[in-house]
């Protein structure tokens, strides 16, 4: 039994975003490492992000159009980042962060709504 395209696409995008969030922001917790080392490590982590992101877009395209794929990606990115920020970086989300994220998520309605 195969999983529906949206489930596979969103699952792969979710996993890829975990990798990318660590590649982009994981080094901020300990800023003592040399920048060159951080860049090389981030590239290594991003490689795994691409192994998931490219198939997610390939599988999802056709079920979703390109704008919808990008919108799903951005909503997932913000969701993963919010959790990462609170749980890993120990930075609280303020009301204005949540409101800003909500406006972006509300924009998804306009992308997906059939007019």
Secondary structure as UniProt FT lines:
FT   HELIX           5..25
FT   HELIX           26..28
FT   TURN            31..32
FT   HELIX           35..60
FT   TURN            62..63
FT   HELIX           66..87
FT   HELIX           95..112
//
